[in-house]
Amino acid sequence: MPDPTTYRPATGTIPESPGVYKFRDERGRVVYVGKAKSLRQRLNSYFADLSALHPRTRQMVTTAASVEWTVVSTEVEALQLEYSWIKEFDPRFNVRYRDDKSYPSLAVTLYEEFPRLQVMRGPKRKGVRYFGPYAHAWAIRETLDLLLRVFPARTCSAGVFKRAGQIGRPCLLGYIGKCSAPCVGRVSPDEHRRIVEDFVDFMTGRTEGMVRRLEKEMAAASAELEFERAARLRDDVGALRRAMEKQAVVFGDGTDADVVAFAQDALEAAVQVFHVRGGRVRGQRGWVIDKVEDVTTGDLVEQFCLQVYGADDGEQVPREVLVPELPASATVLEELLCEQRGTRVSLRVPQRGDKRALLETVARNAQQAFQQHKLKRATDLTARSQALAELQDALELDTAPLRIECFDVSHVQGTNVVASMVVFEDGLPRKSEYRRFAIRGTGPRDPDAGLTEGGDVDWIREAVRRRMARYLDERMDTGEEAEDPTTADGTADGPAGTAGGAAPGRPGPIDPETGRPRKFAYPPNLLVVDGGAPQVAAAAEALASLGIEDVALCGLAKRLEEVWVPGEDRPVILPRTSEGLYLLQRVRDEAHRFAITYHRQKRSKAMTTSALDGVPGLGETRKKALLTRFGSLKRLREASVEDIMATPGVGRRTAEAVVSALSSGDRDAGPAVDPITGEVLDA
């Protein structure tokens, strides 16, 4: 059973604000969505003693692999956001909201002569206008109770409505003013439908206009000394405002906007976006980006708009983009967005009101995401620093191996041989520095070195020699000594993947033709080979032949994960729980993956070129048909002309040409080798 403490966030990192949280499983699927008045108090309750939890809660926390949250201003916002996420993700553990396989909605039965307002579940019906869904039916009834004072529409069932008409007496709601009592003819069908239409307009977001209209009517009634009517209208306005407060996440004017906010420091920035459609928050996205230069918030806004809305597969541009600061090229950027959308787009900074409040909410979420990123980064940095320190001690290095390069080879029985070189800087992969080698020869061997005969040993030697020879050549071309990829204080300057491809802390040798750092401009602090003592000895020979003595070397053998160093009869054994061993395994596995990828590319290409190339009348389609039918060149070579003719599309002339080509190729080239398996087909 998974242990929830493995992904438990530190208590101090969880905000005490209201918000919504999501539990995800190891595949990233949302398994539970909940809201809380205090995120810290609620989330901490999930990580208590498992035996004290409810069985379903225990199952949920042991199924999940991570937890994340979104901070909001009020509990009402949390409730609305919870509704949206439950509908969007359909979490498997949110069963309490799906009593009958659906969420409750506020429905208006427009198809009836006297439309009814009601809580409705189940499949949607034709002629019914729905608002929601909501998580709780009581939330709908509470809102509806406030609005019936202003929109006294019918809410009773068909049976109650019919009985009231028969006896000529309305129900209680008709007596207390929360129903216009169409059942007894107090209003006509047209008047009742106008009341319902006003209710629909209010629920769809046209709220401010309605409030202003009631306020004008209230002022007019007061001016005409109709104080009772003015007081009633005043209470109606108050009821509308209270109902609007319960929909705090919804803008009153049906806003269609993206609200963007940033949290940043000198090196990184967190971006949070709330997508508002139809006045309601429909989604949220967030990124953490590296700041490769000193940029302002306006510059970040410009980069965000260009990358998110300018891409071919980018988001649909909304009518408004609300940002904390306008870029210097705001006018041009706005025109670009208008062109992308096809209609008017407004890029602006909200100064007051609901939009400003929502921007502040998004900013709080950006700050929370940034803090989480920083804390996670710090934790990772601690583990990486420990790994580098352990390697330094175990291998007796003068300094921590801030730049590690690992070599591996890949082949199938000696065919399509390739080698890979991967680079890790400060414990992180530096993919822009990866290199691959096509091995065409093994070069001379020193018989006095005691090296074991074998392809892998020779190929490792060649790859290491070629890489370090290029380093020496480029250093000589620049007329300067190669620099150690560290800063003055001996620490890596920034994470892997910094712009420009330079080693951390220093610009490094630059190619005068391209203006970019040379491909092999920096030596490793530690060179790792995939293998044991023979491979390490071969790599050591390559370094010695080039006169390189300041590069540490080791090998990692797969069978027992032993670490071999040159000149030692016994390996270095690192504990299985060692961070240093884990880092070496990551480096070795990445080199293996990179080598296999290149080998498969070469093998795939080799499969298309064989002894069948150049045969008259034999194109790619017929060639594939022959290889599919016979399975290999060996079987095809043993086939007769008649057997080859049995292949669809191959005639006698083509079959004879195939037999002739294979026979002449065997005489000219010697033993044939299957391009897929490397199998020798003939002695």
C-alpha positions as CSV (number, residue, x, y, z in Angstrom):
1,M,0.0,0.0,0.0
2,P,1.5,3.4,-1.0
3,D,2.4,5.7,1.9
4,P,0.7,9.1,1.8
5,T,3.6,10.6,3.7
6,T,5.8,10.3,0.5
7,Y,3.9,13.2,-1.2
8,R,2.7,15.0,1.9
9,P,3.5,18.8,1.6
10,A,5.2,20.5,4.5
11,T,2.6,21.9,6.8
12,G,4.1,25.4,6.7
13,T,3.8,25.5,2.9
14,I,0.0,25.0,2.9
15,P,-1.9,28.3,3.1
16,E,-4.6,28.8,5.7
17,S,-6.8,30.6,3.1
18,P,-9.9,29.1,1.6
19,G,-9.4,27.1,-1.6
20,V,-9.9,24.0,-3.6
21,Y,-7.6,21.0,-3.8
22,K,-7.1,18.1,-6.1
23,F,-5.6,14.7,-5.4
24,R,-4.0,13.0,-8.4
25,D,-2.8,9.5,-8.9
26,E,0.6,8.4,-10.3
27,R,-0.7,8.8,-13.9
28,G,-1.8,12.4,-13.2
29,R,-5.5,11.7,-13.2
30,V,-7.6,13.6,-10.7
31,V,-9.1,11.2,-8.2
32,Y,-10.6,13.7,-5.7
33,V,-11.6,17.4,-5.6
34,G,-12.6,19.2,-2.4
35,K,-12.9,22.6,-1.0
36,A,-11.9,24.0,2.4
37,K,-12.3,27.1,4.5
38,S,-8.7,26.5,5.6
39,L,-6.6,24.5,3.2
40,R,-3.9,23.8,5.8
41,Q,-6.4,22.4,8.4
42,R,-8.2,20.3,5.8
43,L,-5.2,18.8,4.0
44,N,-3.4,18.0,7.2
45,S,-6.4,15.9,8.2
46,Y,-5.8,13.6,5.2
47,F,-2.3,12.7,6.4
48,A,-3.2,11.6,9.9
49,D,-2.9,8.0,11.1
50,L,-4.3,5.8,8.3
51,S,-6.1,3.6,10.8
52,A,-8.1,6.6,12.0
53,L,-9.3,7.6,8.6
54,H,-12.7,6.6,7.1
55,P,-12.2,3.5,4.8
56,R,-13.0,5.4,1.6
57,T,-10.7,8.3,2.6
58,R,-7.9,5.8,3.4
59,Q,-8.4,4.3,-0.1
60,M,-8.3,7.7,-1.7
61,V,-5.1,8.9,0.0
62,T,-3.3,5.6,-0.8
63,T,-4.4,5.7,-4.4
64,A,-3.2,9.3,-4.9
65,A,0.4,10.2,-5.6
66,S,0.3,14.0,-5.3
67,V,-1.9,16.9,-4.1
68,E,-2.2,20.4,-5.3
69,W,-4.5,23.4,-4.5
70,T,-5.8,26.7,-5.7
71,V,-6.3,29.6,-3.3
72,V,-9.5,31.7,-3.6
73,S,-10.8,34.8,-1.8
74,T,-14.0,33.4,-0.2
75,E,-15.6,30.1,0.5
76,V,-18.2,30.9,-2.2
77,E,-15.5,31.1,-4.8
78,A,-14.1,27.7,-3.5
79,L,-17.6,26.2,-3.9
80,Q,-18.0,27.5,-7.5
81,L,-14.6,26.3,-8.5
82,E,-15.2,22.9,-6.9
83,Y,-18.4,22.6,-9.1
84,S,-16.4,23.3,-12.2
85,W,-13.6,20.8,-11.4
86,I,-16.0,18.0,-10.4
87,K,-17.8,18.3,-13.7
88,E,-14.5,18.6,-15.7
89,F,-12.5,15.8,-14.1
90,D,-15.2,13.5,-12.9
91,P,-13.1,12.3,-10.0
92,R,-13.7,8.7,-8.9
93,F,-13.9,9.5,-5.2
94,N,-16.3,12.4,-5.4
95,V,-19.3,10.0,-5.1
96,R,-21.3,12.2,-2.6
97,Y,-22.1,14.6,-5.4
98,R,-23.5,12.0,-7.7
99,D,-26.4,10.5,-5.9
100,D,-28.2,9.6,-9.1
101,K,-25.3,9.7,-11.6
102,S,-25.8,13.5,-12.1
103,Y,-25.3,16.8,-10.4
104,P,-28.2,19.0,-9.4
105,S,-29.0,22.0,-11.6
106,L,-31.4,24.9,-11.4
107,A,-33.8,24.4,-14.2
108,V,-36.4,26.6,-15.9
109,T,-39.1,24.7,-17.8
110,L,-39.6,27.2,-20.6
111,Y,-41.7,24.7,-22.6
112,E,-44.6,25.0,-20.2
113,E,-47.3,27.6,-20.4
114,F,-46.4,28.7,-16.9
115,P,-42.6,28.0,-16.6
116,R,-41.4,26.5,-13.4
117,L,-38.2,27.1,-11.4
118,Q,-36.9,23.9,-9.8
119,V,-34.0,21.8,-8.8
120,M,-33.5,19.1,-11.5
121,R,-31.3,16.1,-11.8
122,G,-30.8,13.5,-14.5
123,P,-30.5,13.9,-18.2
124,K,-31.2,17.2,-19.8
125,R,-34.6,17.7,-21.4
126,K,-35.6,19.7,-24.5
127,G,-37.1,23.1,-23.8
128,V,-35.5,23.4,-20.3
129,R,-32.9,26.1,-19.5
130,Y,-30.3,24.8,-17.0
131,F,-28.0,26.7,-14.7
132,G,-25.3,24.9,-12.9
133,P,-24.5,22.1,-12.1
134,Y,-24.0,22.6,-8.4
135,A,-22.7,20.3,-5.8
136,H,-25.5,20.7,-3.3
137,A,-29.2,21.1,-3.9
138,W,-29.5,23.2,-0.7
139,A,-27.2,25.8,-2.4
140,I,-29.7,26.1,-5.3
141,R,-32.7,26.4,-3.0
142,E,-30.9,29.0,-0.9
143,T,-30.2,31.2,-3.9
144,L,-33.6,30.6,-5.3
145,D,-35.2,31.7,-2.0
146,L,-33.5,35.0,-2.3
147,L,-34.4,35.6,-5.9
148,L,-38.1,34.7,-5.6
149,R,-38.6,38.0,-3.8
150,V,-37.6,39.8,-7.0
151,F,-38.8,37.2,-9.5
152,P,-42.0,35.6,-8.0
153,A,-42.2,32.8,-10.6
154,R,-43.9,29.5,-10.1
155,T,-41.9,26.8,-8.2
156,C,-44.6,24.3,-7.4
157,S,-45.2,20.9,-9.0
158,A,-47.8,20.2,-11.6
159,G,-50.1,18.6,-9.0
160,V,-49.9,21.4,-6.5
161,F,-50.4,24.0,-9.3
162,K,-53.5,22.1,-10.6
163,R,-55.1,21.7,-7.2
164,A,-54.6,25.4,-6.3
165,G,-56.4,26.3,-9.5
166,Q,-59.3,24.0,-8.7
167,I,-59.9,25.4,-5.2
168,G,-59.1,29.0,-6.2
169,R,-56.6,29.6,-3.4
170,P,-52.8,29.9,-3.9
171,C,-50.2,28.2,-1.8
172,L,-48.2,29.8,1.0
173,L,-45.7,31.3,-1.4
174,G,-48.4,33.2,-3.1
175,Y,-49.6,34.7,0.2
176,I,-46.1,35.8,1.3
177,G,-45.2,37.4,-2.0
178,K,-42.7,34.8,-3.3
179,C,-45.0,33.6,-6.1
180,S,-47.1,35.7,-8.5
181,A,-49.8,33.0,-8.2
182,P,-50.6,32.4,-11.9
183,C,-52.5,29.3,-10.7
184,V,-55.4,31.6,-9.6
185,G,-55.1,34.2,-12.3
186,R,-53.3,37.0,-10.4
187,V,-51.0,37.3,-13.5
188,S,-51.6,36.4,-17.1
189,P,-49.4,33.8,-18.9
190,D,-47.5,36.6,-20.7
191,E,-46.8,38.5,-17.5
192,H,-45.6,35.4,-15.7
193,R,-43.3,34.5,-18.7
194,R,-41.8,38.1,-18.5
195,I,-41.0,37.4,-14.9
196,V,-39.3,34.2,-15.8
197,E,-37.4,35.8,-18.6
198,D,-36.1,38.5,-16.2
199,F,-34.9,35.7,-13.9
200,V,-33.1,34.0,-16.8
201,D,-31.4,37.2,-17.8
202,F,-30.2,37.7,-14.2
203,M,-28.9,34.1,-14.0
204,T,-27.0,34.5,-17.4
205,G,-25.0,37.4,-16.0
206,R,-27.0,40.5,-16.9
207,T,-27.2,41.6,-13.3
208,E,-25.9,45.2,-13.1
209,G,-28.5,46.5,-15.6
210,M,-31.3,44.9,-13.6
211,V,-30.0,46.3,-10.3
212,R,-29.8,49.8,-11.8
213,R,-33.3,49.5,-13.2
214,L,-34.7,48.6,-9.7
215,E,-32.7,51.5,-8.1
216,K,-34.3,53.9,-10.6
217,E,-37.7,52.6,-9.9
218,M,-37.0,52.9,-6.2
219,A,-35.9,56.5,-6.6
220,A,-39.0,57.3,-8.7
221,A,-41.3,55.7,-6.1
222,S,-39.7,57.7,-3.3
223,A,-40.0,60.9,-5.3
224,E,-43.8,60.2,-5.8
225,L,-44.1,59.6,-2.0
226,E,-44.8,55.9,-2.6
227,F,-42.7,54.9,0.3
228,E,-44.0,51.3,0.8
229,R,-43.3,50.5,-2.9
230,A,-39.8,52.1,-2.6
231,A,-39.1,50.1,0.5
232,R,-40.1,46.9,-1.3
233,L,-37.9,47.8,-4.2
234,R,-35.1,48.5,-1.8
235,D,-35.5,45.1,-0.3
236,D,-35.5,43.6,-3.8
237,V,-32.2,45.3,-4.6
238,G,-30.7,44.0,-1.4
239,A,-31.9,40.5,-2.3
240,L,-30.3,40.7,-5.7
241,R,-27.0,41.9,-4.2
242,R,-27.0,39.0,-1.7
243,A,-27.6,36.6,-4.5
244,M,-24.8,38.1,-6.5
245,E,-22.5,37.7,-3.6
246,K,-23.2,33.9,-3.6
247,Q,-21.9,33.9,-7.2
248,A,-18.7,35.8,-6.5
249,V,-16.7,33.9,-9.1
250,V,-19.2,35.0,-11.8
251,F,-18.9,38.4,-13.3
252,G,-22.1,40.3,-13.7
253,D,-21.6,41.2,-17.3
254,G,-20.7,37.8,-18.7
255,T,-17.1,38.6,-19.1
256,D,-15.0,36.6,-21.6
257,A,-11.4,37.0,-20.5
258,D,-8.1,35.5,-19.4
259,V,-6.7,36.9,-16.2
260,V,-2.9,36.6,-16.0
261,A,-0.7,37.2,-13.0
262,F,3.0,36.6,-12.2
263,A,5.2,35.9,-9.2
264,Q,8.9,36.2,-9.8
265,D,12.4,36.8,-8.6
266,A,15.7,37.5,-10.4
267,L,16.0,34.1,-12.0
268,E,12.5,32.6,-12.4
269,A,8.8,33.6,-12.7
270,A,5.6,31.7,-12.1
271,V,2.6,32.4,-14.3
272,Q,-1.0,31.7,-13.4
273,V,-4.0,32.1,-15.8
274,F,-7.7,31.9,-15.0
275,H,-9.8,31.4,-18.1
276,V,-13.1,33.2,-17.6
277,R,-15.9,32.3,-20.1
278,G,-19.4,33.6,-19.8
279,G,-18.5,35.3,-16.6
280,R,-17.5,32.1,-14.8
281,V,-14.0,30.7,-14.2
282,R,-13.8,27.7,-16.5
283,G,-10.2,26.7,-16.1
284,Q,-6.8,27.5,-14.7
285,R,-3.2,27.0,-16.0
286,G,0.2,27.7,-14.6
287,W,3.8,27.5,-15.6
288,V,7.2,28.2,-14.0
289,I,9.7,29.7,-16.5
290,D,13.4,30.6,-16.4
291,K,14.3,34.2,-16.8
292,V,17.2,34.2,-19.1
293,E,17.7,38.0,-18.9
294,D,16.5,40.9,-16.8
295,V,12.9,41.4,-17.9
296,T,10.1,43.4,-16.5
297,T,6.6,42.2,-15.8
298,G,5.5,43.9,-19.0
299,D,8.1,41.9,-20.9
300,L,6.7,38.7,-19.3
301,V,3.2,39.7,-20.4
302,E,4.4,40.2,-24.0
303,Q,6.2,36.8,-24.0
304,F,3.1,35.1,-22.6
305,C,0.8,36.5,-25.2
306,L,3.1,35.7,-28.1
307,Q,3.8,32.1,-26.9
308,V,0.3,31.1,-25.8
309,Y,-1.9,32.9,-28.4
310,G,0.6,33.1,-31.2
311,A,1.2,29.4,-31.6
312,D,-0.6,27.3,-34.1
313,D,-2.1,25.2,-31.4
314,G,-2.5,28.0,-28.9
315,E,-5.5,28.9,-26.8
316,Q,-8.4,30.7,-28.4
317,V,-7.9,34.4,-27.8
318,P,-10.6,35.8,-25.4
319,R,-12.3,39.2,-25.7
320,E,-10.2,40.5,-22.8
321,V,-6.8,39.8,-21.5
322,L,-6.4,41.2,-18.0
323,V,-2.8,41.6,-16.9
324,P,-0.9,43.2,-14.0
325,E,1.2,45.5,-16.3
326,L,1.1,46.5,-19.9
327,P,4.2,45.9,-22.1
328,A,5.9,48.7,-23.9
329,S,4.5,47.4,-27.2
330,A,0.9,47.1,-25.9
331,T,-0.7,48.7,-28.9
332,V,1.0,46.4,-31.4
333,L,0.4,43.4,-29.3
334,E,-3.3,44.2,-29.0
335,E,-3.5,44.5,-32.8
336,L,-1.9,41.1,-33.1
337,L,-4.4,39.6,-30.7
338,C,-7.2,41.2,-32.6
339,E,-5.9,39.7,-35.9
340,Q,-5.6,36.3,-34.2
341,R,-9.2,36.4,-32.8
342,G,-10.8,38.1,-35.8
343,T,-12.6,40.6,-33.6
344,R,-11.8,43.2,-31.0
345,V,-9.5,42.2,-28.2
346,S,-8.8,44.4,-25.2
347,L,-5.4,44.1,-23.4
348,R,-5.6,46.1,-20.2
349,V,-4.9,46.4,-16.5
350,P,-8.1,46.3,-14.3
351,Q,-8.0,49.1,-11.8
352,R,-11.1,48.4,-9.6
353,G,-14.1,46.2,-9.1
354,D,-14.6,42.5,-9.6
355,K,-12.0,42.2,-12.3
356,R,-9.3,43.8,-10.1
357,A,-10.4,41.4,-7.2
358,L,-10.1,38.4,-9.5
359,L,-6.6,39.5,-10.7
360,E,-5.5,39.7,-7.1
361,T,-6.8,36.2,-6.5
362,V,-4.8,35.0,-9.5
363,A,-1.7,36.8,-8.2
364,R,-2.1,34.9,-4.9
365,N,-2.3,31.6,-6.7
366,A,0.9,32.6,-8.7
367,Q,2.7,33.4,-5.5
368,Q,1.6,30.0,-4.0
369,A,2.8,28.1,-7.1
370,F,6.1,30.0,-7.0
371,Q,6.7,29.1,-3.4
372,Q,5.9,25.5,-4.0
373,H,8.3,25.5,-6.9
374,K,11.1,27.1,-4.8
375,L,10.6,24.6,-2.0
376,K,10.6,21.6,-4.4
377,R,13.7,23.0,-6.1
378,A,15.5,23.5,-2.8
379,T,14.7,19.9,-1.8
380,D,16.0,18.6,-5.1
381,L,19.1,20.7,-4.8
382,T,19.8,19.2,-1.4
383,A,19.6,15.7,-2.8
384,R,21.8,16.6,-5.8
385,S,24.4,18.3,-3.6
386,Q,24.5,15.2,-1.4
387,A,24.9,13.0,-4.4
388,L,27.8,15.0,-5.8
389,A,29.5,15.1,-2.3
390,E,29.2,11.3,-2.0
391,L,30.8,10.8,-5.4
392,Q,33.6,13.2,-4.5
393,D,34.3,11.2,-1.3
394,A,33.9,7.7,-2.8
395,L,36.1,8.5,-5.9
396,E,38.5,10.6,-3.9
397,L,38.1,13.6,-6.2
398,D,39.6,17.1,-5.4
399,T,36.3,18.8,-6.2
400,A,32.6,17.8,-6.6
401,P,31.9,16.4,-10.2
402,L,29.7,19.3,-11.4
403,R,30.0,18.1,-15.0
404,I,29.6,14.4,-15.6
405,E,29.8,12.8,-19.0
406,C,28.7,9.2,-19.6
407,F,29.4,6.9,-22.6
408,D,27.6,3.8,-23.8
409,V,27.5,1.8,-27.0
410,S,24.7,0.0,-28.7
411,H,24.7,-2.6,-31.5
412,V,23.2,-5.9,-32.6
413,Q,25.9,-8.5,-32.9
414,G,28.4,-6.0,-34.1
415,T,26.2,-4.2,-36.7
416,N,25.1,-0.6,-36.8
417,V,27.4,0.2,-33.9
418,V,26.8,3.6,-32.3
419,A,28.0,5.3,-29.1
420,S,26.3,8.0,-27.0
421,M,27.6,10.7,-24.7
422,V,25.2,12.4,-22.2
423,V,26.0,15.3,-20.0
424,F,24.8,16.1,-16.5
425,E,25.6,19.4,-14.9
426,D,24.9,20.0,-11.3
427,G,23.1,16.7,-11.2
428,L,20.7,17.6,-14.0
429,P,20.7,16.4,-17.6
430,R,22.0,19.0,-20.1
431,K,20.4,17.7,-23.3
432,S,21.7,20.4,-25.5
433,E,25.2,18.9,-24.8
434,Y,24.3,15.3,-25.7
435,R,26.4,13.8,-28.6
436,R,26.3,10.6,-30.5
437,F,29.0,8.8,-32.5
438,A,28.8,6.4,-35.5
439,I,31.5,3.8,-34.9
440,R,33.2,2.8,-38.1
441,G,36.5,1.4,-36.8
442,T,38.2,0.4,-33.6
443,G,41.7,1.8,-34.1
444,P,45.0,0.4,-32.9
445,R,45.2,-1.5,-29.6
446,D,48.1,-1.7,-27.3
447,P,48.8,-5.5,-26.7
448,D,50.9,-4.6,-23.6
449,A,48.0,-2.9,-21.8
450,G,46.3,-6.2,-20.9
451,L,43.0,-5.2,-22.5
452,T,40.4,-7.8,-23.1
453,E,39.7,-8.4,-26.7
454,G,36.1,-7.5,-27.7
455,G,34.0,-5.0,-29.6
456,D,32.5,-3.1,-26.6
457,V,36.0,-2.3,-25.2
458,D,37.3,-1.0,-28.5
459,W,34.2,1.0,-29.2
460,I,34.3,2.7,-25.8
461,R,37.9,3.6,-26.4
462,E,37.1,5.1,-29.8
463,A,34.2,7.2,-28.6
464,V,36.2,8.6,-25.6
465,R,39.2,9.3,-27.8
466,R,37.2,11.1,-30.5
467,R,35.3,13.2,-27.9
468,M,38.5,14.3,-26.0
469,A,40.5,14.8,-29.2
470,R,37.8,17.3,-30.3
471,Y,38.1,19.0,-27.0
472,L,41.9,19.4,-27.4
473,D,41.5,20.6,-31.0
474,E,38.9,23.3,-30.1
475,R,41.0,24.4,-27.1
476,M,44.0,24.8,-29.4
477,D,41.9,26.7,-32.0
478,T,40.9,29.3,-29.5
479,G,44.4,29.7,-28.2
480,E,43.3,29.4,-24.6
481,E,43.2,26.8,-21.9
482,A,40.0,25.0,-21.3
483,E,38.2,26.4,-18.3
484,D,36.7,24.4,-15.4
485,P,32.9,24.7,-15.7
486,T,32.5,26.3,-12.2
487,T,32.2,29.8,-10.9
488,A,34.9,31.4,-8.8
489,D,33.4,30.0,-5.6
490,G,33.3,26.4,-7.1
491,T,29.5,26.2,-7.4
492,A,27.4,25.7,-10.5
493,D,25.8,28.9,-11.8
494,G,22.3,28.1,-12.6
495,P,20.4,24.9,-13.6
496,A,21.0,22.8,-16.7
497,G,19.6,24.2,-19.8
498,T,20.8,27.8,-19.4
499,A,20.7,29.8,-22.6
500,G,23.6,29.8,-25.0
501,G,24.9,26.3,-24.3
502,A,27.8,27.5,-22.2
503,A,29.1,25.8,-19.2
504,P,27.8,27.2,-15.9
505,G,29.5,30.3,-14.7
506,R,31.7,31.2,-17.7
507,P,31.1,32.0,-21.4
508,G,33.6,29.5,-22.7
509,P,35.3,29.2,-26.1
510,I,33.2,30.7,-28.8
511,D,33.2,29.7,-32.5
512,P,34.1,32.9,-34.4
513,E,32.0,31.7,-37.4
514,T,28.7,31.0,-35.6
515,G,29.2,33.0,-32.5
516,R,28.1,30.0,-30.4
517,P,30.1,27.9,-27.9
518,R,31.9,25.0,-29.6
519,K,30.4,21.6,-29.3
520,F,33.2,20.0,-27.3
521,A,34.5,23.1,-25.6
522,Y,34.5,21.8,-22.0
523,P,36.0,18.7,-20.4
524,P,34.1,16.7,-17.8
525,N,35.0,16.7,-14.1
526,L,34.0,13.0,-14.1
527,L,33.8,10.6,-17.1
528,V,31.6,7.6,-16.7
529,V,31.5,4.5,-18.9
530,D,28.9,1.8,-18.9
531,G,30.8,-1.3,-18.0
532,G,33.3,-2.8,-15.7
533,A,37.1,-3.0,-15.5
534,P,37.8,-3.7,-19.2
535,Q,35.8,-0.7,-20.4
536,V,37.3,1.6,-17.8
537,A,40.8,0.5,-18.8
538,A,40.0,1.2,-22.5
539,A,38.7,4.7,-21.6
540,A,41.8,5.3,-19.5
541,E,44.0,4.3,-22.4
542,A,42.3,6.8,-24.7
543,L,42.8,9.6,-22.2
544,A,46.4,8.7,-21.6
545,S,47.1,8.6,-25.4
546,L,45.9,12.2,-25.6
547,G,47.9,13.3,-22.6
548,I,44.8,14.1,-20.5
549,E,45.4,13.5,-16.8
550,D,43.0,15.9,-15.0
551,V,39.7,14.1,-15.9
552,A,38.4,11.6,-13.3
553,L,37.2,8.3,-14.7
554,C,34.9,5.5,-13.4
555,G,32.7,2.7,-14.8
556,L,29.3,1.4,-13.5
557,A,28.8,-2.3,-14.0
558,K,25.2,-3.3,-14.4
559,R,25.1,-6.7,-12.7
560,L,25.9,-5.6,-9.1
561,E,26.0,-1.8,-9.7
562,E,29.7,-1.8,-8.9
563,V,31.8,1.3,-9.4
564,W,35.2,0.6,-11.1
565,V,38.1,3.1,-11.2
566,P,41.3,2.7,-13.2
567,G,44.2,0.7,-11.8
568,E,42.1,-0.9,-9.0
569,D,41.6,-4.6,-8.6
570,R,38.4,-4.2,-6.6
571,P,35.4,-2.0,-7.2
572,V,34.0,0.8,-5.1
573,I,30.8,-0.3,-3.4
574,L,28.3,2.4,-2.8
575,P,25.3,1.7,-0.5
576,R,22.1,0.9,-2.3
577,T,20.4,3.9,-0.7
578,S,23.2,6.2,-1.7
579,E,22.3,9.4,-3.6
580,G,25.6,9.2,-5.4
581,L,24.8,5.7,-6.7
582,Y,21.3,6.9,-7.7
583,L,22.9,9.7,-9.7
584,L,25.3,7.4,-11.5
585,Q,22.4,5.1,-12.3
586,R,20.5,8.0,-13.8
587,V,23.4,9.0,-15.9
588,R,24.1,5.5,-17.1
589,D,20.5,4.8,-17.9
590,E,20.2,8.1,-19.8
591,A,23.3,7.2,-21.9
592,H,21.8,3.8,-22.6
593,R,18.5,5.3,-23.7
594,F,20.2,7.8,-25.9
595,A,22.4,5.1,-27.5
596,I,19.5,2.7,-28.2
597,T,17.5,5.5,-29.8
598,Y,20.3,6.3,-32.3
599,H,21.0,2.6,-32.9
600,R,17.4,2.0,-33.8
601,Q,17.4,4.9,-36.2
602,K,20.5,3.5,-38.0
603,R,19.2,0.0,-38.0
604,S,15.9,1.1,-39.5
605,K,17.7,3.0,-42.2
606,A,19.9,-0.1,-42.8
607,M,16.9,-2.3,-43.3
608,T,15.9,-0.3,-46.4
609,T,19.3,-0.7,-48.0
610,S,20.4,-4.3,-48.7
611,A,21.6,-6.6,-51.4
612,L,18.2,-6.1,-53.1
613,D,19.0,-2.4,-53.8
614,G,19.4,-1.7,-57.5
615,V,17.7,-4.9,-58.8
616,P,15.9,-4.0,-62.0
617,G,12.1,-3.9,-61.6
618,L,12.3,-4.3,-57.8
619,G,10.9,-1.2,-56.0
620,E,10.3,-0.6,-52.3
621,T,6.9,-2.2,-52.4
622,R,8.1,-5.4,-54.0
623,K,11.2,-5.5,-51.8
624,K,9.1,-5.3,-48.6
625,A,6.8,-8.0,-50.0
626,L,9.7,-10.3,-50.5
627,L,11.2,-9.7,-47.1
628,T,7.8,-10.1,-45.5
629,R,7.2,-13.5,-47.3
630,F,10.6,-15.0,-46.7
631,G,11.5,-13.4,-43.4
632,S,15.2,-12.8,-44.1
633,L,17.8,-12.5,-46.9
634,K,19.1,-16.0,-46.0
635,R,15.8,-17.7,-46.9
636,L,15.3,-15.4,-49.9
637,R,18.7,-16.4,-51.2
638,E,17.9,-20.1,-50.8
639,A,14.6,-19.7,-52.8
640,S,14.2,-20.7,-56.4
641,V,12.9,-18.5,-59.2
642,E,9.5,-20.2,-59.0
643,D,9.3,-19.6,-55.2
644,I,10.1,-15.9,-55.7
645,M,7.5,-15.6,-58.5
646,A,4.9,-16.8,-56.0
647,T,5.2,-13.4,-54.3
648,P,2.4,-11.0,-55.6
649,G,3.6,-8.6,-58.1
650,V,6.9,-10.3,-58.9
651,G,7.3,-11.8,-62.4
652,R,9.8,-14.2,-63.9
653,R,12.2,-11.5,-65.1
654,T,12.3,-9.8,-61.7
655,A,12.7,-13.1,-59.9
656,E,15.7,-14.0,-62.1
657,A,17.2,-10.6,-61.4
658,V,16.8,-11.1,-57.7
659,V,18.5,-14.5,-57.8
660,S,21.3,-13.1,-59.9
661,A,21.9,-10.1,-57.6
662,L,22.0,-12.3,-54.5
663,S,24.4,-14.8,-56.1
664,S,26.8,-12.1,-57.4
665,G,26.6,-10.2,-54.1
666,D,27.6,-13.4,-52.2
667,R,30.6,-13.9,-54.5
668,D,31.8,-10.3,-54.3
669,A,31.1,-9.5,-50.7
670,G,31.9,-12.7,-48.9
671,P,29.7,-13.9,-46.0
672,A,26.2,-12.3,-46.0
673,V,24.9,-10.6,-42.9
674,D,21.3,-10.1,-42.1
675,P,20.8,-6.4,-41.6
676,I,18.3,-6.8,-38.9
677,T,19.8,-9.5,-36.7
678,G,23.4,-9.3,-37.7
679,E,23.4,-13.1,-38.3
680,V,26.0,-14.5,-40.7
681,L,24.1,-16.1,-43.5
682,D,26.8,-18.2,-45.1
683,A,30.2,-19.5,-43.9
